[in-house]
Amino acid sequence: MSPSGRAAYVVNTISGTVTPVAAGTGARRAAIPVGLYDYPPAMAFAPDGSSALVLDTYAGQVTPVDPATGKPAAPVTVGNYPVAAVITS
């Protein structure tokens, strides 16, 4: 869930995407590509909801995502098999 509670983000492990879903209506936005077969198991949001990180476990990376635009930035290599993240202010 986004910090605002307005959207749920469904992590799609095989397709390597994250699908935003409006909490109130169930409407889906376009899937955000984060790495085909990178097996993203989770994502973390900044406390203010301005940014998020998607873990790309098999790639050993995290992909920054702008929740407002649904655009991913370049992945950042972090090491073998990341499975959790926390963003603090």
Phi and psi in radians as a Rosetta constraint file:
Dihedral C 1 N 2 CA 2 C 2 CIRCULARHARMONIC -1.220 0.35
Dihedral N 2 CA 2 C 2 N 3 CIRCULARHARMONIC 2.708 0.35
Dihedral C 2 N 3 CA 3 C 3 CIRCULARHARMONIC -1.001 0.35
Dihedral N 3 CA 3 C 3 N 4 CIRCULARHARMONIC -0.507 0.35
Dihedral C 3 N 4 CA 4 C 4 CIRCULARHARMONIC -1.324 0.35
Dihedral N 4 CA 4 C 4 N 5 CIRCULARHARMONIC -0.316 0.35
Dihedral C 4 N 5 CA 5 C 5 CIRCULARHARMONIC 1.406 0.35
Dihedral N 5 CA 5 C 5 N 6 CIRCULARHARMONIC 0.086 0.35
Dihedral C 5 N 6 CA 6 C 6 CIRCULARHARMONIC -1.464 0.35
Dihedral N 6 CA 6 C 6 N 7 CIRCULARHARMONIC -0.373 0.35
Dihedral C 6 N 7 CA 7 C 7 CIRCULARHARMONIC -2.478 0.35
Dihedral N 7 CA 7 C 7 N 8 CIRCULARHARMONIC 2.486 0.35
Dihedral C 7 N 8 CA 8 C 8 CIRCULARHARMONIC -1.776 0.35
Dihedral N 8 CA 8 C 8 N 9 CIRCULARHARMONIC 2.550 0.35
Dihedral C 8 N 9 CA 9 C 9 CIRCULARHARMONIC -2.054 0.35
Dihedral N 9 CA 9 C 9 N 10 CIRCULARHARMONIC 2.047 0.35
Dihedral C 9 N 10 CA 10 C 10 CIRCULARHARMONIC -1.675 0.35
Dihedral N 10 CA 10 C 10 N 11 CIRCULARHARMONIC 2.111 0.35
Dihedral C 10 N 11 CA 11 C 11 CIRCULARHARMONIC -1.554 0.35
Dihedral N 11 CA 11 C 11 N 12 CIRCULARHARMONIC 2.135 0.35
Dihedral C 11 N 12 CA 12 C 12 CIRCULARHARMONIC -1.842 0.35
Dihedral N 12 CA 12 C 12 N 13 CIRCULARHARMONIC 1.774 0.35
Dihedral C 12 N 13 CA 13 C 13 CIRCULARHARMONIC -1.165 0.35
Dihedral N 13 CA 13 C 13 N 14 CIRCULARHARMONIC -0.736 0.35
Dihedral C 13 N 14 CA 14 C 14 CIRCULARHARMONIC -1.304 0.35
Dihedral N 14 CA 14 C 14 N 15 CIRCULARHARMONIC -0.743 0.35
Dihedral C 14 N 15 CA 15 C 15 CIRCULARHARMONIC -1.370 0.35
Dihedral N 15 CA 15 C 15 N 16 CIRCULARHARMONIC -0.217 0.35
Dihedral C 15 N 16 CA 16 C 16 CIRCULARHARMONIC 1.152 0.35
Dihedral N 16 CA 16 C 16 N 17 CIRCULARHARMONIC 0.729 0.35
Dihedral C 16 N 17 CA 17 C 17 CIRCULARHARMONIC -2.305 0.35
Dihedral N 17 CA 17 C 17 N 18 CIRCULARHARMONIC 2.918 0.35
Dihedral C 17 N 18 CA 18 C 18 CIRCULARHARMONIC -2.237 0.35
Dihedral N 18 CA 18 C 18 N 19 CIRCULARHARMONIC 2.249 0.35
Dihedral C 18 N 19 CA 19 C 19 CIRCULARHARMONIC -1.900 0.35
Dihedral N 19 CA 19 C 19 N 20 CIRCULARHARMONIC 2.026 0.35
Dihedral C 19 N 20 CA 20 C 20 CIRCULARHARMONIC -1.327 0.35
Dihedral N 20 CA 20 C 20 N 21 CIRCULARHARMONIC 2.361 0.35
Dihedral C 20 N 21 CA 21 C 21 CIRCULARHARMONIC -2.259 0.35
Dihedral N 21 CA 21 C 21 N 22 CIRCULARHARMONIC 2.189 0.35
Dihedral C 21 N 22 CA 22 C 22 CIRCULARHARMONIC -1.122 0.35
Dihedral N 22 CA 22 C 22 N 23 CIRCULARHARMONIC 2.214 0.35
Dihedral C 22 N 23 CA 23 C 23 CIRCULARHARMONIC -1.140 0.35
Dihedral N 23 CA 23 C 23 N 24 CIRCULARHARMONIC -0.642 0.35
Dihedral C 23 N 24 CA 24 C 24 CIRCULARHARMONIC -1.356 0.35
Dihedral N 24 CA 24 C 24 N 25 CIRCULARHARMONIC -0.563 0.35
Dihedral C 24 N 25 CA 25 C 25 CIRCULARHARMONIC -2.030 0.35
Dihedral N 25 CA 25 C 25 N 26 CIRCULARHARMONIC -0.335 0.35
Dihedral C 25 N 26 CA 26 C 26 CIRCULARHARMONIC 1.399 0.35
Dihedral N 26 CA 26 C 26 N 27 CIRCULARHARMONIC 0.099 0.35
Dihedral C 26 N 27 CA 27 C 27 CIRCULARHARMONIC -1.225 0.35
Dihedral N 27 CA 27 C 27 N 28 CIRCULARHARMONIC 2.372 0.35
Dihedral C 27 N 28 CA 28 C 28 CIRCULARHARMONIC -1.643 0.35
Dihedral N 28 CA 28 C 28 N 29 CIRCULARHARMONIC 2.493 0.35
Dihedral C 28 N 29 CA 29 C 29 CIRCULARHARMONIC -1.713 0.35
Dihedral N 29 CA 29 C 29 N 30 CIRCULARHARMONIC 3.037 0.35
Dihedral C 29 N 30 CA 30 C 30 CIRCULARHARMONIC -1.049 0.35
Dihedral N 30 CA 30 C 30 N 31 CIRCULARHARMONIC 2.446 0.35
Dihedral C 30 N 31 CA 31 C 31 CIRCULARHARMONIC -1.131 0.35
Dihedral N 31 CA 31 C 31 N 32 CIRCULARHARMONIC 2.488 0.35
Dihedral C 31 N 32 CA 32 C 32 CIRCULARHARMONIC -1.715 0.35
Dihedral N 32 CA 32 C 32 N 33 CIRCULARHARMONIC 2.059 0.35
Dihedral C 32 N 33 CA 33 C 33 CIRCULARHARMONIC -1.321 0.35
Dihedral N 33 CA 33 C 33 N 34 CIRCULARHARMONIC 2.280 0.35
Dihedral C 33 N 34 CA 34 C 34 CIRCULARHARMONIC -2.222 0.35
Dihedral N 34 CA 34 C 34 N 35 CIRCULARHARMONIC -0.035 0.35
Dihedral C 34 N 35 CA 35 C 35 CIRCULARHARMONIC 2.425 0.35
Dihedral N 35 CA 35 C 35 N 36 CIRCULARHARMONIC 1.852 0.35
Dihedral C 35 N 36 CA 36 C 36 CIRCULARHARMONIC -1.025 0.35
Dihedral N 36 CA 36 C 36 N 37 CIRCULARHARMONIC 2.235 0.35
Dihedral C 36 N 37 CA 37 C 37 CIRCULARHARMONIC 1.059 0.35
Dihedral N 37 CA 37 C 37 N 38 CIRCULARHARMONIC 0.351 0.35
Dihedral C 37 N 38 CA 38 C 38 CIRCULARHARMONIC -1.452 0.35
Dihedral N 38 CA 38 C 38 N 39 CIRCULARHARMONIC -0.100 0.35
Dihedral C 38 N 39 CA 39 C 39 CIRCULARHARMONIC 0.951 0.35
Dihedral N 39 CA 39 C 39 N 40 CIRCULARHARMONIC 1.172 0.35
Dihedral C 39 N 40 CA 40 C 40 CIRCULARHARMONIC -1.340 0.35
Dihedral N 40 CA 40 C 40 N 41 CIRCULARHARMONIC 1.956 0.35
Dihedral C 40 N 41 CA 41 C 41 CIRCULARHARMONIC -1.575 0.35
Dihedral N 41 CA 41 C 41 N 42 CIRCULARHARMONIC -0.294 0.35
Dihedral C 41 N 42 CA 42 C 42 CIRCULARHARMONIC -2.834 0.35
Dihedral N 42 CA 42 C 42 N 43 CIRCULARHARMONIC 2.922 0.35
Dihedral C 42 N 43 CA 43 C 43 CIRCULARHARMONIC -2.502 0.35
Dihedral N 43 CA 43 C 43 N 44 CIRCULARHARMONIC 2.764 0.35
Dihedral C 43 N 44 CA 44 C 44 CIRCULARHARMONIC -2.243 0.35
Dihedral N 44 CA 44 C 44 N 45 CIRCULARHARMONIC 2.478 0.35
Dihedral C 44 N 45 CA 45 C 45 CIRCULARHARMONIC -1.871 0.35
Dihedral N 45 CA 45 C 45 N 46 CIRCULARHARMONIC 2.574 0.35
Dihedral C 45 N 46 CA 46 C 46 CIRCULARHARMONIC -1.128 0.35
Dihedral N 46 CA 46 C 46 N 47 CIRCULARHARMONIC 2.606 0.35
Dihedral C 46 N 47 CA 47 C 47 CIRCULARHARMONIC -0.937 0.35
Dihedral N 47 CA 47 C 47 N 48 CIRCULARHARMONIC -0.579 0.35
Dihedral C 47 N 48 CA 48 C 48 CIRCULARHARMONIC -1.549 0.35
Dihedral N 48 CA 48 C 48 N 49 CIRCULARHARMONIC -0.014 0.35
Dihedral C 48 N 49 CA 49 C 49 CIRCULARHARMONIC 1.376 0.35
Dihedral N 49 CA 49 C 49 N 50 CIRCULARHARMONIC 0.105 0.35
Dihedral C 49 N 50 CA 50 C 50 CIRCULARHARMONIC -1.351 0.35
Dihedral N 50 CA 50 C 50 N 51 CIRCULARHARMONIC -0.327 0.35
Dihedral C 50 N 51 CA 51 C 51 CIRCULARHARMONIC -2.642 0.35
Dihedral N 51 CA 51 C 51 N 52 CIRCULARHARMONIC 2.874 0.35
Dihedral C 51 N 52 CA 52 C 52 CIRCULARHARMONIC -2.605 0.35
Dihedral N 52 CA 52 C 52 N 53 CIRCULARHARMONIC 2.768 0.35
Dihedral C 52 N 53 CA 53 C 53 CIRCULARHARMONIC -2.135 0.35
Dihedral N 53 CA 53 C 53 N 54 CIRCULARHARMONIC 2.323 0.35
Dihedral C 53 N 54 CA 54 C 54 CIRCULARHARMONIC -1.875 0.35
Dihedral N 54 CA 54 C 54 N 55 CIRCULARHARMONIC 2.237 0.35
Dihedral C 54 N 55 CA 55 C 55 CIRCULARHARMONIC -1.406 0.35
Dihedral N 55 CA 55 C 55 N 56 CIRCULARHARMONIC 2.221 0.35
Dihedral C 55 N 56 CA 56 C 56 CIRCULARHARMONIC -1.889 0.35
Dihedral N 56 CA 56 C 56 N 57 CIRCULARHARMONIC 1.439 0.35
Dihedral C 56 N 57 CA 57 C 57 CIRCULARHARMONIC -0.964 0.35
Dihedral N 57 CA 57 C 57 N 58 CIRCULARHARMONIC -0.927 0.35
Dihedral C 57 N 58 CA 58 C 58 CIRCULARHARMONIC -1.176 0.35
Dihedral N 58 CA 58 C 58 N 59 CIRCULARHARMONIC -0.483 0.35
Dihedral C 58 N 59 CA 59 C 59 CIRCULARHARMONIC -1.488 0.35
Dihedral N 59 CA 59 C 59 N 60 CIRCULARHARMONIC -0.217 0.35
Dihedral C 59 N 60 CA 60 C 60 CIRCULARHARMONIC 1.179 0.35
Dihedral N 60 CA 60 C 60 N 61 CIRCULARHARMONIC 0.632 0.35
Dihedral C 60 N 61 CA 61 C 61 CIRCULARHARMONIC -2.358 0.35
Dihedral N 61 CA 61 C 61 N 62 CIRCULARHARMONIC 2.911 0.35
Dihedral C 61 N 62 CA 62 C 62 CIRCULARHARMONIC -2.151 0.35
Dihedral N 62 CA 62 C 62 N 63 CIRCULARHARMONIC 2.508 0.35
Dihedral C 62 N 63 CA 63 C 63 CIRCULARHARMONIC -1.953 0.35
Dihedral N 63 CA 63 C 63 N 64 CIRCULARHARMONIC 2.029 0.35
Dihedral C 63 N 64 CA 64 C 64 CIRCULARHARMONIC -1.191 0.35
Dihedral N 64 CA 64 C 64 N 65 CIRCULARHARMONIC 2.448 0.35
Dihedral C 64 N 65 CA 65 C 65 CIRCULARHARMONIC -2.301 0.35
Dihedral N 65 CA 65 C 65 N 66 CIRCULARHARMONIC 2.423 0.35
Dihedral C 65 N 66 CA 66 C 66 CIRCULARHARMONIC -1.630 0.35
Dihedral N 66 CA 66 C 66 N 67 CIRCULARHARMONIC 1.848 0.35
Dihedral C 66 N 67 CA 67 C 67 CIRCULARHARMONIC -1.060 0.35
Dihedral N 67 CA 67 C 67 N 68 CIRCULARHARMONIC -0.503 0.35
Dihedral C 67 N 68 CA 68 C 68 CIRCULARHARMONIC -1.193 0.35
Dihedral N 68 CA 68 C 68 N 69 CIRCULARHARMONIC -0.662 0.35
Dihedral C 68 N 69 CA 69 C 69 CIRCULARHARMONIC -1.805 0.35
Dihedral N 69 CA 69 C 69 N 70 CIRCULARHARMONIC -0.322 0.35
Dihedral C 69 N 70 CA 70 C 70 CIRCULARHARMONIC 1.299 0.35
Dihedral N 70 CA 70 C 70 N 71 CIRCULARHARMONIC 0.322 0.35
Dihedral C 70 N 71 CA 71 C 71 CIRCULARHARMONIC -1.756 0.35
Dihedral N 71 CA 71 C 71 N 72 CIRCULARHARMONIC 2.295 0.35
Dihedral C 71 N 72 CA 72 C 72 CIRCULARHARMONIC -1.478 0.35
Dihedral N 72 CA 72 C 72 N 73 CIRCULARHARMONIC 2.644 0.35
Dihedral C 72 N 73 CA 73 C 73 CIRCULARHARMONIC -1.747 0.35
Dihedral N 73 CA 73 C 73 N 74 CIRCULARHARMONIC -3.130 0.35
Dihedral C 73 N 74 CA 74 C 74 CIRCULARHARMONIC -1.103 0.35
Dihedral N 74 CA 74 C 74 N 75 CIRCULARHARMONIC 2.378 0.35
Dihedral C 74 N 75 CA 75 C 75 CIRCULARHARMONIC -1.102 0.35
Dihedral N 75 CA 75 C 75 N 76 CIRCULARHARMONIC 2.655 0.35
Dihedral C 75 N 76 CA 76 C 76 CIRCULARHARMONIC -2.040 0.35
Dihedral N 76 CA 76 C 76 N 77 CIRCULARHARMONIC 2.177 0.35
Dihedral C 76 N 77 CA 77 C 77 CIRCULARHARMONIC -1.280 0.35
Dihedral N 77 CA 77 C 77 N 78 CIRCULARHARMONIC 2.263 0.35
Dihedral C 77 N 78 CA 78 C 78 CIRCULARHARMONIC -2.172 0.35
Dihedral N 78 CA 78 C 78 N 79 CIRCULARHARMONIC -0.210 0.35
Dihedral C 78 N 79 CA 79 C 79 CIRCULARHARMONIC 2.255 0.35
Dihedral N 79 CA 79 C 79 N 80 CIRCULARHARMONIC -3.115 0.35
Dihedral C 79 N 80 CA 80 C 80 CIRCULARHARMONIC -1.236 0.35
Dihedral N 80 CA 80 C 80 N 81 CIRCULARHARMONIC 2.197 0.35
Dihedral C 80 N 81 CA 81 C 81 CIRCULARHARMONIC 0.908 0.35
Dihedral N 81 CA 81 C 81 N 82 CIRCULARHARMONIC 1.048 0.35
Dihedral C 81 N 82 CA 82 C 82 CIRCULARHARMONIC -1.156 0.35
Dihedral N 82 CA 82 C 82 N 83 CIRCULARHARMONIC 2.421 0.35
Dihedral C 82 N 83 CA 83 C 83 CIRCULARHARMONIC -2.246 0.35
Dihedral N 83 CA 83 C 83 N 84 CIRCULARHARMONIC -0.116 0.35
Dihedral C 83 N 84 CA 84 C 84 CIRCULARHARMONIC -2.678 0.35
Dihedral N 84 CA 84 C 84 N 85 CIRCULARHARMONIC 2.673 0.35
Dihedral C 84 N 85 CA 85 C 85 CIRCULARHARMONIC -2.648 0.35
Dihedral N 85 CA 85 C 85 N 86 CIRCULARHARMONIC 2.690 0.35
Dihedral C 85 N 86 CA 86 C 86 CIRCULARHARMONIC -2.404 0.35
Dihedral N 86 CA 86 C 86 N 87 CIRCULARHARMONIC 2.363 0.35
Dihedral C 86 N 87 CA 87 C 87 CIRCULARHARMONIC -1.968 0.35
Dihedral N 87 CA 87 C 87 N 88 CIRCULARHARMONIC 2.180 0.35
Dihedral C 87 N 88 CA 88 C 88 CIRCULARHARMONIC -1.971 0.35
Dihedral N 88 CA 88 C 88 N 89 CIRCULARHARMONIC 2.803 0.35
